[in-house]
Amino acid sequence: MNIFKKNTILRIAFVHLVSKHRQTIVAMLGVMFGITVFIFQAGIITGLQNYMIDKIINNSPHLHIFNDPEKYPPSIVEKMSPDPNHWTVLRNQKQKDVDKRIHNSNGIIEIIERNPEIQGAAPFVGTQAIFKAGFKELPATIAGVDIDKENRLFNVHRDQIAGDVMRLKTINNGIILGKGVAEKLGAKVDDIITVSTTFAVVDMKVVGITQTGITAIDDVRAMMNLRSAQKLMNADSYYVTDINIKLKNPDHADILSTEYEKMFGYRAQTWKDANAGIFGVFKIQNLATYMVIVSILIVAGFGIFNILMMMIYEKMTDIAILKSIGFKNRDIRNLFMIEALVIGFAGGVLGLIFGYVVCRIAAMVEVKIKGLVTLDHLNINFDPMFYVAGFAFAIISTALAGYIPARKASRIDPVDIIRGK
């Protein structure tokens, strides 16, 4: 195609788009709306997901080693008669009391911390208890911790909203309450609450209140010294139920999980397995988002298709004249493809701008959300790849929508048009 034809085709395309400016604007708005919705939905959904993953990674162990008893242990009769051809039936077998202790926990921690991939490992004693403040009672989970290690690995001080979590080192019967636990009990810093288990009842002083942002933790968990938790369990100073591990790279948790289960004989649960339900919700959210966006872009594509088809029928005479003066089929096809791509480009650019503006406005709006997580403002993800992908979708969808009308226009016989006139 020579320069004359190129310039002529561009001018004709411009005239077509301007002369039918309402149809052109509607088509561009369709593309713009699709890209805006894509950027906003992708930003808000992945922003929430990233926020939750960040909270999980920073406030939960990447690997959790614990003594996981058999769900359906073999009966005594089965152990006495291991022959697979011998059929035994035992009804109403009672579960035996399983010791949840991790034996030689200090030795296991020493071995784990020698691994260069490990950031640190902390002992943990977990059990259920009843908390009482005045006439209010609440079932909650006790987390017995070494506060120095816990703070180094999981940044407990960053989550404190009242008091000083490090006072746990100097106050023997100190306790740190999650925000939800403190609110339900009506407890404040320096208040005395009663903690009771099957083995002991102890009065404890609230030294701090924390808010991780994860409701499932804040509403049920309280932390205390490792030794205080052991006393509530009527256990010795070597009693540890869990070992919480922080990795330098959380993605290596799966490999180390298998290795440690074989090495120590205890269950090693990764942070992904512990939060499998949440990640399942993420997959459904992403699938729904992509389906909505694809649907919007398909609708916008049909709009462009219809507009170009109408232009072809209205510009039959123009096409006949162009072909009669030497323009080839590919020139006519390029003419209408240019029109489609201009609509896609303009709609895509507007979609990027409006999408960014909408996301910025949404990020500034104060919200009070309390569900799986607690949010004051929407956490929007401004990943540049969303904008690149959105613009690419705009160009590709409009190119596909414009190809069939452009191909049809290129095959029109000018003789048939003139005879029809």
Residue, then its C-alpha position, 0 to 999 in steps of 0.5 A: m500500500n503506497i503513502f497515498k492509499k494509506n493517508t486516504i484510508l485513514r482520512i476515510a476511517f476518520v470521516h466514517l467514525v465522526s459522521k456516525h459519532r453517536q454510534t462510535i461513542v456508544a461502542m467506545l463506552g461499551v469498551m470503556f465500561g468493560i475495562t473499567v469494571f475489569i480493573f475495579q473488580a480485579g483490584i478490589i478482589t485481589g487487593l482483599q486477597n493480598y491483604m488476607i494472605d499478608k495477614i495470614i503469612n505475618n500472623s500465622p506459622h508457615l509450618h505448624i508441627f503438632n501431634d495429630p492423633e489417629k482419627y480412626p485408630p485400630s482396636i485392640v482386637e485388630k491389633m491382636s488379630p492382624d490377619p487380613n482374612h480374619w474379620t473382627v467387629l467391635r462396636n462403640q470403641k471408646q477413644k483413649d486419652v491421647d497425649k498431645r505433647i511433642h516429645n523432645s521439643n527443644g531438640i526438635i527446635e534446635i534441629i529446625e533452626r539449623n536449616p538456613e531456610i528457617q527464619g525461626a521456630a517457637p514453642f507453643v502450648g494450646t488449650q481451651a479455657i473459660f475466661k471470666a470478667g465479673f459476671k461475663e464468661l467466654p470460652a476462648t483459646i489459650a496460646g502459651v508462648d515465648i513472647d520474645k520468639e513470638n514477637r520476633l517471628f510474628n511481630v506481636h507488638r505491631d498488632q497491639i492497640a492497647g497496653d504493652v505486650m512485652r510486659l508479659k516477660t515481667i508479669n508472671n500471670g500476665i495475659i494478652l487478649g485479642k480485641g474481640v475477646a476483650e470487647k466481649l469480656g468488657a476487659k481493659v488493660d490492667d484489669i484482672i480476669t479469671v482463667s479456668t481449665t479442667f486442671a486449674v483456676v488462675d487470676m490473670k492481669v491484662v497487659g495488652i490487647t492486640q488486633t491482627g485484622i483476622t477475626a477468627i484470631d482476634d475473637v477467640r485467642a489470648m496469649m500468656n507466658l509458656r510457663s503460665a499455660q503449662k501450669l493451667m494444664n498441670a504440666d511440667s516445663y517441658y510440655v509443648t503441644d505445637i512448634n510454630i515455624k517461620l520460613k524465609n520463603p513461605d512457598h517452600a513450606d510444602i517441601l519442608s512439611t514432607e521432610y519434617e513429617k518423615m524426620f520427626g514423626y509428627r504432623a507438619q501442616t503448611w499455612k496453605d493447608a491450614n487456610a485451604g477453605i479461604f483459598g477455595v473462596f479466592k478461586i471462586q471469586n476469581l472465576a466469577t470475576y473473569m466470567v463477568i469481565v468476559s461477558i461485558l467484553i463480549v457484549a461490547g464486541f457485539g456492539i462494535f460488530n453491529i456498528l461496523m455492519m451498519m457502516i458497511y451497508e450505509k457506505m456501499t457506494d463509498i466502497a464501490i467507488l474506492k474499488s473502482i479507482g483501484f483500491k484492493n480488497r485488503d485496502i477495504r478490509n484495512l479500512f474497517m479494521i482501522e475503525a474497529l481498532v480506533i474504537g478499541f484503542a479509545g475505549g481502552v484508554l478511557g477504561l484505564i483512566f476511569g478504572y484508575v479513578v474509580c479505584r482511587i475513590a474506592a480506596m479513600v472511602e471509609v468502610k467498617i467491614k468485619g468478617l473474615v478480616t477487619l477493614d477500615h478502608l478497601n484494600i485496592n491492588f493497583d498492579p500495573m499488569f491489570y491495566v496492561a491486561g485490560f488494554a490488551f483485552a480491549i484491542i483484541s476484542t475489538a479486533l475480533a469484533g471488527y474482522i468479520p465486518a471488514r472481511k465482508a466489506s472487502r468481498i463486496d463486488p462494486v458492479d453489484i452495488i452499481r446495478g443495485k442503484 
